[in-house]
């Protein structure tokens, strides 16, 4: 009974848009209230609850999170987005699909800097939508492309949501980062194929740019090279083990500051603003995490993972059938609840089940993150959709009309990632073999 109250309280509060941390804390308090009225001593329970909030934050991988958030905010203010967009235009602007391809390609590159889908959508997305509309693209189509490509950011490292999963699931953050690279590239490639098909079949009006000369491409490459080095440093640093993800976060912050100062786009004012924004973002996430740890303890104490496992395994013991069921459940829940809340509740509830079935927790992490990100662009509560509406000044209905096409390549990506674990785990295994891990 008390566990039902816990889950229902969390769901109701989140649906009515209470702050996530307070929703999770309210759910825990509801659980304790039921325990009290059924005879359990509430002072003891409250003591245990308080003790569960802080120890979970004592985790080394969490140090990477504020650094990547700060690096993304600094790079948003450093002129990096503009140079990346110009270089991508020189490469892809003349292909059928034009700036829509540029939009996706720029998001793949920018993914190696931001790590937060909302930052990609609001930062680089503003530039992408503005340029596309200026060249004659319809605002809803430009917003749909931007929303779909922005969720590549947290798949390709660095990724704040992957840091959270690594802490909750106690898996290697480096392996998780490596596992996201190929799936992120796959998502981008499938989105570009869709754009090409929509352009070919006249489902979208996609003006193309004049083809650039080799000299113009080289010039835009040279101008963008400092920006392109940032994700290359991160990816190669992870691939070859030159530094831990936390150290790479510090390097990214230093590089962003140097680049911004050299570009004369970063002064003390901009650095201060970026730092304050990062502090607020990180503070909110840490507060949510602290509020979520008691939920995880309550779920484990009530043996909910075993109950879920028994229920699902009574339907099928095939791990891929189970993963399909989990995908469907996460996609449905993602339409209604906030991404971080789902993450903090689902990991302790589902991780024992997938480990019991022999699913690699790193593989499952990529599956889970992609599910949650698709939820962020799915109505009725997809946060990125509302960001796009604000930037493009369009209605919810007009955006959804264009978005319906983009769920197809993202769904195909999810299917491939789910059913082909070797594709996801290829880079972590190669690096482990190369370095004797």
Wavefront OBJ file of the C-alpha trace (Angstrom):
o trace
v 0.000 0.000 0.000
v 2.720 2.472 1.017
v 4.686 1.730 -2.172
v 1.610 2.466 -4.308
v 1.229 5.782 -2.459
v 4.897 6.535 -3.168
v 4.605 6.012 -6.936
v 1.200 7.685 -7.283
v 2.285 10.724 -5.279
v 5.405 11.171 -7.411
v 3.415 10.764 -10.654
v 0.629 13.173 -9.643
v 3.020 15.876 -8.422
v 5.135 15.627 -11.570
v 2.095 15.711 -13.868
v 0.942 18.897 -12.130
v 4.409 20.344 -12.754
v 5.711 20.521 -9.210
v 9.512 20.860 -9.143
v 11.062 17.413 -9.580
v 13.013 17.447 -6.310
v 9.956 18.434 -4.270
v 7.850 15.833 -6.096
v 10.303 13.084 -5.148
v 10.567 14.328 -1.574
v 6.777 14.552 -1.347
v 6.520 10.955 -2.529
v 8.953 9.821 0.175
v 7.008 11.731 2.825
v 3.767 10.152 1.586
v 5.352 6.747 1.940
v 6.471 7.555 5.499
v 3.013 8.859 6.402
v 1.396 5.585 5.371
v 4.020 3.672 7.340
v 3.286 5.806 10.379
v -0.464 5.203 10.264
v 0.097 1.482 9.794
v 2.255 1.256 12.887
v 5.887 1.912 11.880
v 7.721 4.520 13.965
v 8.044 7.671 11.868
v 10.989 9.193 13.821
v 13.138 6.191 12.871
v 11.978 6.386 9.258
v 12.732 10.098 9.024
v 16.211 9.495 10.400
v 16.853 6.830 7.796
v 15.458 9.113 5.079
v 17.770 11.961 6.035
v 20.750 9.611 6.131
v 19.982 8.375 2.613
v 20.081 11.793 0.962
v 23.727 12.828 1.234
v 25.926 9.683 0.987
v 24.851 9.038 -2.593
v 26.363 12.365 -3.624
v 29.812 11.232 -2.464
v 30.798 10.029 -5.931
v 33.891 10.891 -7.980
v 32.131 10.797 -11.405
v 29.810 13.581 -10.217
v 32.768 15.964 -10.338
v 32.625 15.757 -14.122
v 29.058 17.032 -14.303
v 29.522 20.698 -13.267
v 32.636 20.912 -15.441
v 30.827 19.748 -18.580
v 27.885 22.032 -17.837
v 30.240 24.997 -17.402
v 32.200 24.085 -20.545
v 28.952 23.961 -22.558
v 27.816 27.352 -21.249
v 31.196 28.924 -21.967
v 31.291 27.476 -25.483
v 27.809 28.783 -26.163
v 29.160 32.254 -25.450
v 32.483 31.815 -27.281
v 31.288 32.036 -30.877
v 31.930 28.315 -31.351
v 28.396 27.552 -32.519
v 28.585 30.076 -35.373
v 31.907 28.762 -36.700
v 30.693 25.160 -36.560
v 27.506 26.087 -38.420
v 29.455 27.908 -41.151
v 31.814 24.975 -41.661
v 28.934 22.498 -41.794
v 27.216 24.738 -44.348
v 30.274 24.659 -46.598
v 30.203 20.832 -46.523
v 26.489 20.014 -46.634
v 24.629 23.164 -47.663
v 24.555 22.242 -51.365
v 23.138 18.719 -50.843
v 19.409 18.172 -51.317
v 18.051 19.055 -47.902
v 20.394 22.024 -47.572
v 20.580 23.646 -44.165
v 18.590 20.825 -42.582
v 21.645 18.595 -43.144
v 23.818 21.398 -41.809
v 21.623 21.588 -38.725
v 22.077 17.864 -37.977
v 25.805 17.815 -38.756
v 26.402 20.852 -36.541
v 24.492 19.176 -33.717
v 26.702 16.078 -33.995
v 29.830 18.218 -33.659
v 28.356 20.434 -30.943
v 27.370 17.288 -29.034
v 31.037 16.926 -28.140
v 30.888 20.194 -26.218
v 27.510 20.685 -24.595
v 26.315 17.413 -23.044
v 22.842 18.810 -22.355
v 20.040 18.536 -24.940
v 18.395 21.733 -23.709
v 21.694 23.627 -24.104
v 22.062 22.372 -27.672
v 18.441 23.256 -28.448
v 18.591 26.719 -26.908
v 22.185 27.626 -27.859
v 23.067 26.182 -31.252
v 19.353 25.746 -32.042
v 18.745 29.490 -31.979
v 21.406 30.014 -34.651
v 20.198 27.062 -36.745
v 16.539 28.087 -36.789
v 17.372 31.726 -37.472
v 19.596 30.836 -40.442
v 17.134 28.308 -41.872
v 14.211 30.743 -41.680
v 16.349 33.473 -43.237
v 17.045 31.164 -46.214
v 13.352 30.396 -46.755
v 12.746 27.295 -44.646
v 9.400 27.084 -42.890
v 9.658 27.680 -39.168
v 7.911 24.429 -38.057
v 10.224 22.294 -40.207
v 13.317 24.137 -38.967
v 12.157 23.672 -35.365
v 11.433 19.965 -35.899
v 14.894 19.321 -37.362
v 16.513 21.229 -34.506
v 14.503 19.446 -31.796
v 15.321 16.020 -33.257
v 19.018 16.702 -33.716
v 19.425 18.312 -30.281
v 18.934 14.977 -28.506
v 22.113 13.683 -30.157
v 23.998 15.899 -27.685
v 23.549 13.735 -24.574
v 24.288 10.521 -26.522
v 27.702 11.575 -27.830
v 30.120 12.440 -24.974
v 30.247 14.443 -22.862
v 26.800 13.784 -21.450
v 25.394 15.007 -18.162
v 22.598 12.420 -18.117
v 25.161 9.652 -18.642
v 27.103 10.933 -15.642
v 23.934 10.578 -13.579
v 23.323 7.056 -14.888
v 26.949 6.051 -14.213
v 26.579 7.168 -10.590
v 23.230 5.418 -10.093
v 24.230 2.185 -11.859
v 27.840 2.165 -10.617
v 29.299 1.646 -14.100
v 32.395 3.106 -15.749
v 31.691 6.613 -17.033
v 34.469 6.257 -19.615
v 32.894 3.080 -21.028
v 29.488 4.734 -21.073
v 30.856 7.749 -22.959
v 32.547 5.477 -25.505
v 29.350 3.469 -25.941
v 27.436 6.596 -26.965
v 29.653 7.667 -29.879
v 28.488 5.226 -32.585
v 24.770 5.422 -31.618
v 24.966 9.228 -31.806
v 26.509 9.101 -35.282
v 23.858 6.557 -36.332
v 21.071 8.889 -35.171
v 22.559 11.753 -37.157
v 22.940 9.634 -40.309
v 19.340 8.386 -40.149
v 18.018 11.902 -39.560
v 19.945 13.117 -42.604
v 18.498 10.274 -44.694
v 15.013 11.314 -43.612
v 15.679 14.942 -44.555
v 16.947 13.837 -47.971
v 13.814 11.725 -48.495
v 11.511 14.565 -47.392
v 13.266 16.904 -49.795
v 13.132 14.360 -52.640
v 9.409 13.699 -52.141
v 8.579 17.417 -51.684
v 7.350 16.877 -48.125
v 9.607 19.735 -47.127
v 10.736 22.810 -48.989
v 14.508 22.742 -48.576
v 16.375 25.446 -50.493
v 19.997 24.508 -51.082
v 23.073 26.692 -50.810
v 25.488 27.180 -53.710
v 28.297 24.610 -53.677
v 31.440 25.985 -52.060
v 34.817 25.814 -53.726
v 37.630 23.822 -52.173
v 39.248 27.093 -51.152
v 36.068 28.253 -49.374
v 35.725 24.907 -47.570
v 39.348 25.074 -46.445
v 38.891 28.649 -45.241
v 35.770 27.766 -43.217
v 37.592 24.705 -41.859
v 40.522 26.827 -40.692
v 38.129 29.294 -39.052
v 36.276 26.434 -37.345
v 39.374 24.403 -36.444
v 39.736 25.762 -32.890
v 36.081 24.896 -32.283
v 36.436 21.455 -33.881
v 39.430 20.631 -31.696
v 37.265 20.760 -28.562
v 35.193 17.621 -29.260
v 38.237 15.930 -30.812
v 40.193 16.436 -27.576
v 37.323 14.962 -25.555
v 36.733 11.972 -27.824
v 40.397 11.074 -28.284
v 41.069 11.653 -24.607
v 38.405 9.095 -23.759
v 39.383 6.695 -26.552
v 43.058 6.561 -25.619
v 42.702 7.046 -21.888
v 44.845 10.184 -21.686
v 42.615 11.551 -18.941
v 39.590 10.641 -16.884
v 36.207 12.162 -17.858
v 36.523 14.542 -14.898
v 39.952 15.725 -16.045
v 38.631 16.113 -19.579
v 35.847 18.297 -18.197
v 38.437 20.585 -16.606
v 40.405 20.670 -19.873
v 37.210 21.553 -21.769
v 36.512 24.459 -19.402
v 40.065 25.794 -19.760
v 39.946 25.425 -23.551
v 36.577 27.205 -23.769
v 37.876 30.129 -21.736
v 41.054 30.442 -23.828
v 39.123 30.207 -27.088
v 36.509 32.722 -25.948
v 39.143 35.212 -24.829
v 41.073 34.878 -28.101
v 37.820 35.370 -30.041
v 37.125 38.442 -27.903
v 33.732 36.949 -27.078
v 34.427 36.123 -23.430
v 35.146 38.708 -20.773
v 34.756 38.636 -17.025
v 31.063 39.450 -17.383
v 30.389 36.524 -19.733
v 32.459 34.109 -17.631
v 30.556 35.199 -14.534
v 27.194 34.727 -16.276
v 28.204 31.285 -17.561
v 29.427 30.278 -14.112
v 26.207 31.409 -12.442
v 24.069 29.600 -15.027
v 26.129 26.456 -14.540
v 25.890 26.740 -10.767
v 22.101 26.968 -10.933
v 21.828 24.036 -13.354
v 24.171 21.853 -11.325
v 22.520 22.878 -8.060
v 19.109 21.856 -9.372
v 20.433 18.478 -10.569
v 22.210 17.773 -7.283
v 19.069 18.693 -5.324
v 17.073 16.296 -7.500
v 19.659 13.563 -6.954
v 19.617 14.043 -3.187
v 15.821 13.851 -3.196
v 15.905 10.763 -5.411
v 18.241 8.586 -3.342
v 15.612 7.882 -0.653
v 13.261 6.797 -3.455
v 15.881 4.301 -4.622
v 16.335 3.024 -1.068
v 12.565 2.641 -0.580
v 12.275 0.792 -3.909
v 15.073 -1.590 -2.914
v 13.793 -2.051 0.659
v 10.372 -3.057 -0.648
v 11.973 -5.486 -3.109
v 10.227 -3.737 -6.007
v 12.916 -4.794 -8.526
v 12.186 -8.445 -7.760
v 8.435 -7.901 -8.085
v 8.961 -6.170 -11.442
v 11.325 -8.925 -12.549
v 8.857 -11.657 -11.592
v 6.017 -9.892 -13.405
v 7.986 -9.293 -16.607
v 9.609 -12.733 -16.569
v 6.169 -14.309 -16.183
v 5.414 -12.878 -19.628
v 8.755 -13.729 -21.269
v 12.276 -14.734 -20.276
v 13.790 -13.641 -23.600
v 15.999 -10.646 -22.881
v 15.111 -8.885 -26.136
v 11.375 -9.273 -25.498
v 11.961 -7.856 -22.014
v 13.935 -4.943 -23.480
v 11.071 -4.240 -25.907
v 8.655 -4.155 -22.970
v 10.961 -1.825 -21.053
v 11.337 0.429 -24.118
v 7.571 0.685 -24.557
v 7.097 1.439 -20.860
v 9.805 4.130 -20.856
v 8.502 5.756 -24.032
v 4.988 5.960 -22.573
v 6.159 7.274 -19.211
v 8.484 9.723 -20.987
v 5.462 11.396 -22.577
v 4.239 12.498 -19.164
v 7.099 12.724 -16.677
v 10.331 14.710 -16.473
v 13.491 13.012 -17.763
v 15.565 13.124 -14.576
v 12.676 11.881 -12.443
v 12.255 8.825 -14.683
v 16.001 8.169 -14.563
v 16.200 8.244 -10.781
v 13.174 5.968 -10.354
v 13.785 3.524 -13.214
v 17.488 2.732 -12.664
v 17.147 1.179 -9.183
v 13.917 -0.524 -10.250
v 15.112 -2.014 -13.558
v 18.870 -2.521 -13.180
v 18.629 -5.794 -11.199
v 16.298 -7.210 -13.843
v 18.533 -6.441 -16.803
v 21.580 -7.776 -14.945
v 19.644 -10.962 -14.180
v 19.015 -11.343 -17.933
v 22.686 -10.821 -18.786
v 22.237 -7.403 -20.390
v 25.363 -5.280 -20.091
v 24.544 -2.263 -17.857
v 26.535 0.006 -20.199
v 24.403 -1.172 -23.129
v 21.264 -0.664 -21.061
v 22.453 2.813 -20.109
v 22.517 3.907 -23.760
v 19.057 2.361 -24.324
v 17.653 4.121 -21.263
v 19.177 7.500 -22.119
v 17.843 7.402 -25.690
v 14.370 6.513 -24.421
v 14.423 9.444 -22.023
v 15.665 11.827 -24.717
v 12.919 10.780 -27.129
v 10.521 11.548 -24.287
v 11.989 15.071 -24.133
v 10.693 15.728 -27.677
v 7.395 13.857 -27.306
v 4.084 15.504 -26.379
v 2.428 16.433 -24.150
v 5.322 17.398 -21.839
v 8.417 17.262 -24.058
v 10.492 20.162 -22.720
v 12.515 20.613 -25.912
v 9.310 21.092 -27.927
v 8.456 24.109 -25.779
v 11.969 25.512 -26.238
v 11.552 25.184 -30.011
v 8.134 26.853 -29.940
v 9.612 29.815 -28.085
v 12.591 30.189 -30.440
v 10.668 29.722 -33.707
v 7.489 31.504 -32.499
v 5.226 28.719 -33.725
v 2.214 26.821 -32.386
v 2.399 23.435 -30.703
v 0.183 21.932 -33.385
v 2.303 23.137 -36.310
v 5.462 21.771 -34.676
v 3.927 18.343 -34.023
v 2.749 18.154 -37.646
v 6.411 18.269 -38.750
v 7.756 16.232 -35.842
v 5.765 13.115 -36.819
v 8.313 12.251 -39.510
v 11.335 12.566 -37.218
v 10.173 9.971 -34.723
v 10.772 7.309 -37.411
v 14.606 7.522 -37.646
v 14.841 7.940 -33.886
v 12.692 4.829 -33.427
v 14.869 2.892 -35.877
v 17.952 4.044 -33.955
v 16.399 2.774 -30.723
v 15.625 -0.611 -32.314
v 19.192 -1.016 -33.629
v 20.709 0.057 -30.315
v 18.448 -2.365 -28.439
v 18.913 -5.434 -30.657
v 22.568 -5.002 -31.654
v 24.509 -4.666 -28.383
v 27.809 -5.285 -30.191
v 27.261 -2.044 -32.099
v 26.930 -0.108 -28.842
v 29.735 -1.912 -27.016
v 32.213 -2.016 -29.921
v 34.293 1.017 -28.892
v 34.394 0.205 -25.143
v 35.603 -3.322 -25.979
v 38.212 -2.118 -28.472
v 39.626 0.391 -26.000
v 39.553 -2.178 -23.174
v 41.518 -4.629 -25.346
v 43.970 -1.964 -26.500
v 44.768 -0.915 -22.929
v 44.447 -4.328 -21.350
v 41.287 -3.343 -19.433
l 1 2 3 4 5 6 7 8 9 10 11 12 13 14 15 16 17 18 19 20 21 22 23 24 25 26 27 28 29 30 31 32 33 34 35 36 37 38 39 40 41 42 43 44 45 46 47 48 49 50 51 52 53 54 55 56 57 58 59 60 61 62 63 64 65 66 67 68 69 70 71 72 73 74 75 76 77 78 79 80 81 82 83 84 85 86 87 88 89 90 91 92 93 94 95 96 97 98 99 100 101 102 103 104 105 106 107 108 109 110 111 112 113 114 115 116 117 118 119 120 121 122 123 124 125 126 127 128 129 130 131 132 133 134 135 136 137 138 139 140 141 142 143 144 145 146 147 148 149 150 151 152 153 154 155 156 157 158 159 160 161 162 163 164 165 166 167 168 169 170 171 172 173 174 175 176 177 178 179 180 181 182 183 184 185 186 187 188 189 190 191 192 193 194 195 196 197 198 199 200 201 202 203 204 205 206 207 208 209 210 211 212 213 214 215 216 217 218 219 220 221 222 223 224 225 226 227 228 229 230 231 232 233 234 235 236 237 238 239 240 241 242 243 244 245 246 247 248 249 250 251 252 253 254 255 256 257 258 259 260 261 262 263 264 265 266 267 268 269 270 271 272 273 274 275 276 277 278 279 280 281 282 283 284 285 286 287 288 289 290 291 292 293 294 295 296 297 298 299 300 301 302 303 304 305 306 307 308 309 310 311 312 313 314 315 316 317 318 319 320 321 322 323 324 325 326 327 328 329 330 331 332 333 334 335 336 337 338 339 340 341 342 343 344 345 346 347 348 349 350 351 352 353 354 355 356 357 358 359 360 361 362 363 364 365 366 367 368 369 370 371 372 373 374 375 376 377 378 379 380 381 382 383 384 385 386 387 388 389 390 391 392 393 394 395 396 397 398 399 400 401 402 403 404 405 406 407 408 409 410 411 412 413 414 415 416 417 418 419 420 421 422 423 424 425 426 427 428 429 430 431 432 433 434 435 436 437
